[in-house]
Amino acid sequence: MLLIVHNPLSNNRKSKKTTNKWVRFFKRHKVPFTVRSTLKIDDLNAYLVQHDNITDLLYLGGDGSINYLINNMDISKIKQNIYLSKSGSGNDYLRSLKQVKDGEVILGEASTNVGKTKFINGCGIGFDALVVYYVNNDSRKSKISYFLNVFKAVFKYDRSDLEVVVDEKEYMFHNTYFIAIQNGKYFGGGMKVTPKGDPTKDTFQICIAHSLNAAILLSLFSTIYLGLHPLIKKKITMLEGKVISVKVPSPRYLQADGEVLENVQEMTVTKSISKKIVAFNKRNFLKQFKATAAKK
């Protein structure tokens, strides 16, 4: 039995179409399934224990929905096969996960002066978190409003010094716009901020934009989408490590998979757990389903 879990609030409440598409697909191929909303399952772990006939879990949602899953459930205890498929406005993690053929992926944890949060794609302090804050509080959520909020954040953000320690090696950066610490390659709707990002590696990829002003940052956007910004070594620093600590002189926003924490001044990022999570592929799933059915 397949359990489909969907978030009816994702993609600005437009996710119902995607859920119905999958319902029709599984009915057409005679795959037994049941559908549940994230709003109606208080404890997914308990639900799966109570329904031991469930063998596979398909979780539909964007980056924010997946972040909710890993922060509100103990996925290390989930024995079922876990699949992810997009049904949200932000799907940066799935862009990276689809490139992973097999293996366990890493979940990170950011411990800050105001609390802890897990992430599956990436987290960051700075301009990118301010963009997320503006977007989350914008009643007109669209691609146009997103880019308007990007420009707003570029000129509103107060650059600062940044102290970074990566695996006990210390760094200091000035006039910093952001630090992004990533499992995946992408953030901000397809910007390839960490081109070497690999969700299966034990290390995080780090991108720091520094020693620049608003005009230069705007000119860098096209290079970030193409993943060419690491070539601009005087403005962009790329690092890699297992334990990353960050300090800023004044309170900032932190974003983790598009969810925001406020008043952050200190953060330490470490690996949380490893877990087998697969980007859902219709052909592969049906092949596996038919093979399993044939053995019965």
Contacts in CASP RR format, 6 or more apart in sequence:
PFRMAT RR
TARGET T0000
AUTHOR 0000-0000-0000
METHOD contacts of the structure
MODEL  1
MLLIVHNPLSNNRKSKKTTNKWVRFFKRHKVPFTVRSTLKIDDLNAYLVQ
HDNITDLLYLGGDGSINYLINNMDISKIKQNIYLSKSGSGNDYLRSLKQV
KDGEVILGEASTNVGKTKFINGCGIGFDALVVYYVNNDSRKSKISYFLNV
FKAVFKYDRSDLEVVVDEKEYMFHNTYFIAIQNGKYFGGGMKVTPKGDPT
KDTFQICIAHSLNAAILLSLFSTIYLGLHPLIKKKITMLEGKVISVKVPS
PRYLQADGEVLENVQEMTVTKSISKKIVAFNKRNFLKQFKATAAKK
1 32 0 8 1.000
1 33 0 8 1.000
1 34 0 8 1.000
1 51 0 8 1.000
1 53 0 8 1.000
1 54 0 8 1.000
1 55 0 8 1.000
1 56 0 8 1.000
2 26 0 8 1.000
2 31 0 8 1.000
2 32 0 8 1.000
2 33 0 8 1.000
2 34 0 8 1.000
2 54 0 8 1.000
2 55 0 8 1.000
2 56 0 8 1.000
2 57 0 8 1.000
2 58 0 8 1.000
3 33 0 8 1.000
3 34 0 8 1.000
3 35 0 8 1.000
3 36 0 8 1.000
3 48 0 8 1.000
3 51 0 8 1.000
3 54 0 8 1.000
3 56 0 8 1.000
3 57 0 8 1.000
3 58 0 8 1.000
3 80 0 8 1.000
4 19 0 8 1.000
4 22 0 8 1.000
4 23 0 8 1.000
4 26 0 8 1.000
4 33 0 8 1.000
4 34 0 8 1.000
4 35 0 8 1.000
4 36 0 8 1.000
4 58 0 8 1.000
4 60 0 8 1.000
5 36 0 8 1.000
5 37 0 8 1.000
5 38 0 8 1.000
5 41 0 8 1.000
5 44 0 8 1.000
5 57 0 8 1.000
5 58 0 8 1.000
5 59 0 8 1.000
5 60 0 8 1.000
6 15 0 8 1.000
6 18 0 8 1.000
6 19 0 8 1.000
6 35 0 8 1.000
6 36 0 8 1.000
6 37 0 8 1.000
6 38 0 8 1.000
6 60 0 8 1.000
6 61 0 8 1.000
6 87 0 8 1.000
7 15 0 8 1.000
7 37 0 8 1.000
7 38 0 8 1.000
7 39 0 8 1.000
7 60 0 8 1.000
7 61 0 8 1.000
7 62 0 8 1.000
7 65 0 8 1.000
7 68 0 8 1.000
7 87 0 8 1.000
7 88 0 8 1.000
8 15 0 8 1.000
8 16 0 8 1.000
8 19 0 8 1.000
8 37 0 8 1.000
8 38 0 8 1.000
8 39 0 8 1.000
9 15 0 8 1.000
9 39 0 8 1.000
10 60 0 8 1.000
10 61 0 8 1.000
10 62 0 8 1.000
10 64 0 8 1.000
10 65 0 8 1.000
10 87 0 8 1.000
10 88 0 8 1.000
10 89 0 8 1.000
11 18 0 8 1.000
11 61 0 8 1.000
11 62 0 8 1.000
11 87 0 8 1.000
11 88 0 8 1.000
11 89 0 8 1.000
12 89 0 8 1.000
12 141 0 8 1.000
15 60 0 8 1.000
15 61 0 8 1.000
15 87 0 8 1.000
15 88 0 8 1.000
18 60 0 8 1.000
18 86 0 8 1.000
18 87 0 8 1.000
18 88 0 8 1.000
19 35 0 8 1.000
19 60 0 8 1.000
19 87 0 8 1.000
22 58 0 8 1.000
22 60 0 8 1.000
22 85 0 8 1.000
23 33 0 8 1.000
23 35 0 8 1.000
25 282 0 8 1.000
26 33 0 8 1.000
29 286 0 8 1.000
29 289 0 8 1.000
31 286 0 8 1.000
31 289 0 8 1.000
34 54 0 8 1.000
36 47 0 8 1.000
38 65 0 8 1.000
38 68 0 8 1.000
41 47 0 8 1.000
43 73 0 8 1.000
44 69 0 8 1.000
44 72 0 8 1.000
44 73 0 8 1.000
44 78 0 8 1.000
45 73 0 8 1.000
45 74 0 8 1.000
45 77 0 8 1.000
45 78 0 8 1.000
48 54 0 8 1.000
48 57 0 8 1.000
48 78 0 8 1.000
48 79 0 8 1.000
48 80 0 8 1.000
54 80 0 8 1.000
55 80 0 8 1.000
55 81 0 8 1.000
56 80 0 8 1.000
56 81 0 8 1.000
56 83 0 8 1.000
56 285 0 8 1.000
57 78 0 8 1.000
57 80 0 8 1.000
57 81 0 8 1.000
57 82 0 8 1.000
57 83 0 8 1.000
58 83 0 8 1.000
58 84 0 8 1.000
58 85 0 8 1.000
58 280 0 8 1.000
59 65 0 8 1.000
59 66 0 8 1.000
59 69 0 8 1.000
59 82 0 8 1.000
59 83 0 8 1.000
59 84 0 8 1.000
59 85 0 8 1.000
60 85 0 8 1.000
60 86 0 8 1.000
60 87 0 8 1.000
61 84 0 8 1.000
61 85 0 8 1.000
61 86 0 8 1.000
61 87 0 8 1.000
61 88 0 8 1.000
61 91 0 8 1.000
62 86 0 8 1.000
62 87 0 8 1.000
62 88 0 8 1.000
62 89 0 8 1.000
62 90 0 8 1.000
62 91 0 8 1.000
62 93 0 8 1.000
62 94 0 8 1.000
63 90 0 8 1.000
63 91 0 8 1.000
63 92 0 8 1.000
63 93 0 8 1.000
63 120 0 8 1.000
63 121 0 8 1.000
63 257 0 8 1.000
63 258 0 8 1.000
64 90 0 8 1.000
64 257 0 8 1.000
64 258 0 8 1.000
64 259 0 8 1.000
65 87 0 8 1.000
65 88 0 8 1.000
66 84 0 8 1.000
66 93 0 8 1.000
66 120 0 8 1.000
66 121 0 8 1.000
66 257 0 8 1.000
67 118 0 8 1.000
67 119 0 8 1.000
67 120 0 8 1.000
67 256 0 8 1.000
67 257 0 8 1.000
67 258 0 8 1.000
67 259 0 8 1.000
69 75 0 8 1.000
70 107 0 8 1.000
70 118 0 8 1.000
70 119 0 8 1.000
70 120 0 8 1.000
71 117 0 8 1.000
71 118 0 8 1.000
75 82 0 8 1.000
75 107 0 8 1.000
75 273 0 8 1.000
75 275 0 8 1.000
76 273 0 8 1.000
76 275 0 8 1.000
78 275 0 8 1.000
81 276 0 8 1.000
81 278 0 8 1.000
82 275 0 8 1.000
82 276 0 8 1.000
82 277 0 8 1.000
82 278 0 8 1.000
83 277 0 8 1.000
83 278 0 8 1.000
83 279 0 8 1.000
83 280 0 8 1.000
83 285 0 8 1.000
84 93 0 8 1.000
84 94 0 8 1.000
84 97 0 8 1.000
84 277 0 8 1.000
84 278 0 8 1.000
84 279 0 8 1.000
84 280 0 8 1.000
85 94 0 8 1.000
85 279 0 8 1.000
85 280 0 8 1.000
86 94 0 8 1.000
89 141 0 8 1.000
90 188 0 8 1.000
90 189 0 8 1.000
91 189 0 8 1.000
92 121 0 8 1.000
92 184 0 8 1.000
92 186 0 8 1.000
92 187 0 8 1.000
92 188 0 8 1.000
92 189 0 8 1.000
92 190 0 8 1.000
93 120 0 8 1.000
93 121 0 8 1.000
93 183 0 8 1.000
93 184 0 8 1.000
93 186 0 8 1.000
93 199 0 8 1.000
93 257 0 8 1.000
94 279 0 8 1.000
95 185 0 8 1.000
95 186 0 8 1.000
95 190 0 8 1.000
96 121 0 8 1.000
96 183 0 8 1.000
96 184 0 8 1.000
96 185 0 8 1.000
96 186 0 8 1.000
96 197 0 8 1.000
96 198 0 8 1.000
96 199 0 8 1.000
97 105 0 8 1.000
97 199 0 8 1.000
97 277 0 8 1.000
97 278 0 8 1.000
97 279 0 8 1.000
98 279 0 8 1.000
99 185 0 8 1.000
100 198 0 8 1.000
100 199 0 8 1.000
100 200 0 8 1.000
100 279 0 8 1.000
103 200 0 8 1.000
103 276 0 8 1.000
104 200 0 8 1.000
104 274 0 8 1.000
104 275 0 8 1.000
104 276 0 8 1.000
104 277 0 8 1.000
105 120 0 8 1.000
105 183 0 8 1.000
105 199 0 8 1.000
105 200 0 8 1.000
105 274 0 8 1.000
105 275 0 8 1.000
105 276 0 8 1.000
105 277 0 8 1.000
106 183 0 8 1.000
106 199 0 8 1.000
106 200 0 8 1.000
106 201 0 8 1.000
106 202 0 8 1.000
106 271 0 8 1.000
106 272 0 8 1.000
106 273 0 8 1.000
106 274 0 8 1.000
107 118 0 8 1.000
107 119 0 8 1.000
107 120 0 8 1.000
107 183 0 8 1.000
107 271 0 8 1.000
107 272 0 8 1.000
107 273 0 8 1.000
107 274 0 8 1.000
107 275 0 8 1.000
108 118 0 8 1.000
108 119 0 8 1.000
108 120 0 8 1.000
108 122 0 8 1.000
108 123 0 8 1.000
108 183 0 8 1.000
108 204 0 8 1.000
108 269 0 8 1.000
108 270 0 8 1.000
108 271 0 8 1.000
108 272 0 8 1.000
109 116 0 8 1.000
109 117 0 8 1.000
109 118 0 8 1.000
109 119 0 8 1.000
109 269 0 8 1.000
109 270 0 8 1.000
109 271 0 8 1.000
109 272 0 8 1.000
110 116 0 8 1.000
110 117 0 8 1.000
110 118 0 8 1.000
110 119 0 8 1.000
110 123 0 8 1.000
110 181 0 8 1.000
110 254 0 8 1.000
110 256 0 8 1.000
110 267 0 8 1.000
110 268 0 8 1.000
110 269 0 8 1.000
111 267 0 8 1.000
111 268 0 8 1.000
111 269 0 8 1.000
111 270 0 8 1.000
112 254 0 8 1.000
112 261 0 8 1.000
112 264 0 8 1.000
112 266 0 8 1.000
112 267 0 8 1.000
112 268 0 8 1.000
113 263 0 8 1.000
113 264 0 8 1.000
113 265 0 8 1.000
113 266 0 8 1.000
113 267 0 8 1.000
114 261 0 8 1.000
114 262 0 8 1.000
114 263 0 8 1.000
114 264 0 8 1.000
115 261 0 8 1.000
117 123 0 8 1.000
117 254 0 8 1.000
117 256 0 8 1.000
117 259 0 8 1.000
117 261 0 8 1.000
118 256 0 8 1.000
118 272 0 8 1.000
119 183 0 8 1.000
119 256 0 8 1.000
119 257 0 8 1.000
120 183 0 8 1.000
120 199 0 8 1.000
120 257 0 8 1.000
121 182 0 8 1.000
121 183 0 8 1.000
121 184 0 8 1.000
121 186 0 8 1.000
121 187 0 8 1.000
121 257 0 8 1.000
122 180 0 8 1.000
122 181 0 8 1.000
122 182 0 8 1.000
122 183 0 8 1.000
122 184 0 8 1.000
122 187 0 8 1.000
122 256 0 8 1.000
122 257 0 8 1.000
123 180 0 8 1.000
123 181 0 8 1.000
123 254 0 8 1.000
123 255 0 8 1.000
123 256 0 8 1.000
123 257 0 8 1.000
123 267 0 8 1.000
123 269 0 8 1.000
124 178 0 8 1.000
124 179 0 8 1.000
124 180 0 8 1.000
124 181 0 8 1.000
124 254 0 8 1.000
124 255 0 8 1.000
124 256 0 8 1.000
125 162 0 8 1.000
125 178 0 8 1.000
125 179 0 8 1.000
125 246 0 8 1.000
125 248 0 8 1.000
125 252 0 8 1.000
125 253 0 8 1.000
125 254 0 8 1.000
125 264 0 8 1.000
125 267 0 8 1.000
126 157 0 8 1.000
126 176 0 8 1.000
126 177 0 8 1.000
126 178 0 8 1.000
126 179 0 8 1.000
126 252 0 8 1.000
126 253 0 8 1.000
126 254 0 8 1.000
127 153 0 8 1.000
127 154 0 8 1.000
127 157 0 8 1.000
127 177 0 8 1.000
127 178 0 8 1.000
127 209 0 8 1.000
127 217 0 8 1.000
128 178 0 8 1.000
128 180 0 8 1.000
128 187 0 8 1.000
128 188 0 8 1.000
128 255 0 8 1.000
129 178 0 8 1.000
129 252 0 8 1.000
129 253 0 8 1.000
129 254 0 8 1.000
129 255 0 8 1.000
129 260 0 8 1.000
130 153 0 8 1.000
130 156 0 8 1.000
130 157 0 8 1.000
130 253 0 8 1.000
131 146 0 8 1.000
131 149 0 8 1.000
131 150 0 8 1.000
131 153 0 8 1.000
131 188 0 8 1.000
132 253 0 8 1.000
132 255 0 8 1.000
132 258 0 8 1.000
132 259 0 8 1.000
132 260 0 8 1.000
133 253 0 8 1.000
133 255 0 8 1.000
133 260 0 8 1.000
133 262 0 8 1.000
134 149 0 8 1.000
134 152 0 8 1.000
134 153 0 8 1.000
135 141 0 8 1.000
135 145 0 8 1.000
135 146 0 8 1.000
135 149 0 8 1.000
136 258 0 8 1.000
136 260 0 8 1.000
138 145 0 8 1.000
138 149 0 8 1.000
151 218 0 8 1.000
154 214 0 8 1.000
154 217 0 8 1.000
154 218 0 8 1.000
155 214 0 8 1.000
157 177 0 8 1.000
158 250 0 8 1.000
159 175 0 8 1.000
159 176 0 8 1.000
159 177 0 8 1.000
159 213 0 8 1.000
160 175 0 8 1.000
160 176 0 8 1.000
160 248 0 8 1.000
160 249 0 8 1.000
160 250 0 8 1.000
160 252 0 8 1.000
161 172 0 8 1.000
161 173 0 8 1.000
161 174 0 8 1.000
161 176 0 8 1.000
161 248 0 8 1.000
161 249 0 8 1.000
162 172 0 8 1.000
162 173 0 8 1.000
162 174 0 8 1.000
162 176 0 8 1.000
162 179 0 8 1.000
162 208 0 8 1.000
162 210 0 8 1.000
162 246 0 8 1.000
162 247 0 8 1.000
162 248 0 8 1.000
163 170 0 8 1.000
163 171 0 8 1.000
163 172 0 8 1.000
163 245 0 8 1.000
163 246 0 8 1.000
163 247 0 8 1.000
163 248 0 8 1.000
164 170 0 8 1.000
164 171 0 8 1.000
164 172 0 8 1.000
164 173 0 8 1.000
164 179 0 8 1.000
164 206 0 8 1.000
164 208 0 8 1.000
164 239 0 8 1.000
164 244 0 8 1.000
164 245 0 8 1.000
164 246 0 8 1.000
165 171 0 8 1.000
165 243 0 8 1.000
165 244 0 8 1.000
165 245 0 8 1.000
166 206 0 8 1.000
166 239 0 8 1.000
166 240 0 8 1.000
166 241 0 8 1.000
166 243 0 8 1.000
166 244 0 8 1.000
167 241 0 8 1.000
167 242 0 8 1.000
167 243 0 8 1.000
168 243 0 8 1.000
171 237 0 8 1.000
171 239 0 8 1.000
173 208 0 8 1.000
173 210 0 8 1.000
173 211 0 8 1.000
173 237 0 8 1.000
174 210 0 8 1.000
174 211 0 8 1.000
175 210 0 8 1.000
175 211 0 8 1.000
175 212 0 8 1.000
175 213 0 8 1.000
176 208 0 8 1.000
176 209 0 8 1.000
176 210 0 8 1.000
177 209 0 8 1.000
177 210 0 8 1.000
177 212 0 8 1.000
177 217 0 8 1.000
178 207 0 8 1.000
178 208 0 8 1.000
178 209 0 8 1.000
179 206 0 8 1.000
179 207 0 8 1.000
179 208 0 8 1.000
179 246 0 8 1.000
180 187 0 8 1.000
180 193 0 8 1.000
180 194 0 8 1.000
180 206 0 8 1.000
180 207 0 8 1.000
180 208 0 8 1.000
181 204 0 8 1.000
181 205 0 8 1.000
181 206 0 8 1.000
181 244 0 8 1.000
181 269 0 8 1.000
182 193 0 8 1.000
182 194 0 8 1.000
182 197 0 8 1.000
182 204 0 8 1.000
182 205 0 8 1.000
182 206 0 8 1.000
182 207 0 8 1.000
183 197 0 8 1.000
183 198 0 8 1.000
183 199 0 8 1.000
183 204 0 8 1.000
183 205 0 8 1.000
184 194 0 8 1.000
184 197 0 8 1.000
184 198 0 8 1.000
184 199 0 8 1.000
184 205 0 8 1.000
185 192 0 8 1.000
185 193 0 8 1.000
185 194 0 8 1.000
185 195 0 8 1.000
185 196 0 8 1.000
185 197 0 8 1.000
185 205 0 8 1.000
186 192 0 8 1.000
186 193 0 8 1.000
187 193 0 8 1.000
190 225 0 8 1.000
191 221 0 8 1.000
191 224 0 8 1.000
191 225 0 8 1.000
192 224 0 8 1.000
192 225 0 8 1.000
192 226 0 8 1.000
192 227 0 8 1.000
193 207 0 8 1.000
193 224 0 8 1.000
193 227 0 8 1.000
193 229 0 8 1.000
194 205 0 8 1.000
194 206 0 8 1.000
194 207 0 8 1.000
194 238 0 8 1.000
195 227 0 8 1.000
195 230 0 8 1.000
196 205 0 8 1.000
196 238 0 8 1.000
196 240 0 8 1.000
197 205 0 8 1.000
198 205 0 8 1.000
202 242 0 8 1.000
202 271 0 8 1.000
203 240 0 8 1.000
203 241 0 8 1.000
203 242 0 8 1.000
204 240 0 8 1.000
204 241 0 8 1.000
204 242 0 8 1.000
204 244 0 8 1.000
204 269 0 8 1.000
205 238 0 8 1.000
205 239 0 8 1.000
205 240 0 8 1.000
206 238 0 8 1.000
206 239 0 8 1.000
206 240 0 8 1.000
206 241 0 8 1.000
206 244 0 8 1.000
207 229 0 8 1.000
207 230 0 8 1.000
207 236 0 8 1.000
207 237 0 8 1.000
207 238 0 8 1.000
208 236 0 8 1.000
208 237 0 8 1.000
208 238 0 8 1.000
208 239 0 8 1.000
209 217 0 8 1.000
209 220 0 8 1.000
209 235 0 8 1.000
209 236 0 8 1.000
210 235 0 8 1.000
210 236 0 8 1.000
210 237 0 8 1.000
211 234 0 8 1.000
211 235 0 8 1.000
212 220 0 8 1.000
212 235 0 8 1.000
216 235 0 8 1.000
220 229 0 8 1.000
220 232 0 8 1.000
220 235 0 8 1.000
220 236 0 8 1.000
223 229 0 8 1.000
223 231 0 8 1.000
223 232 0 8 1.000
229 236 0 8 1.000
230 236 0 8 1.000
230 238 0 8 1.000
242 270 0 8 1.000
242 271 0 8 1.000
243 268 0 8 1.000
243 269 0 8 1.000
243 270 0 8 1.000
244 268 0 8 1.000
244 269 0 8 1.000
245 266 0 8 1.000
245 267 0 8 1.000
245 268 0 8 1.000
245 269 0 8 1.000
246 266 0 8 1.000
246 267 0 8 1.000
246 268 0 8 1.000
246 269 0 8 1.000
247 265 0 8 1.000
247 266 0 8 1.000
248 264 0 8 1.000
248 265 0 8 1.000
248 266 0 8 1.000
249 265 0 8 1.000
250 265 0 8 1.000
251 262 0 8 1.000
251 263 0 8 1.000
251 264 0 8 1.000
251 265 0 8 1.000
252 263 0 8 1.000
252 264 0 8 1.000
252 265 0 8 1.000
253 260 0 8 1.000
253 261 0 8 1.000
253 262 0 8 1.000
253 264 0 8 1.000
254 260 0 8 1.000
254 261 0 8 1.000
254 262 0 8 1.000
254 264 0 8 1.000
254 267 0 8 1.000
255 261 0 8 1.000
END
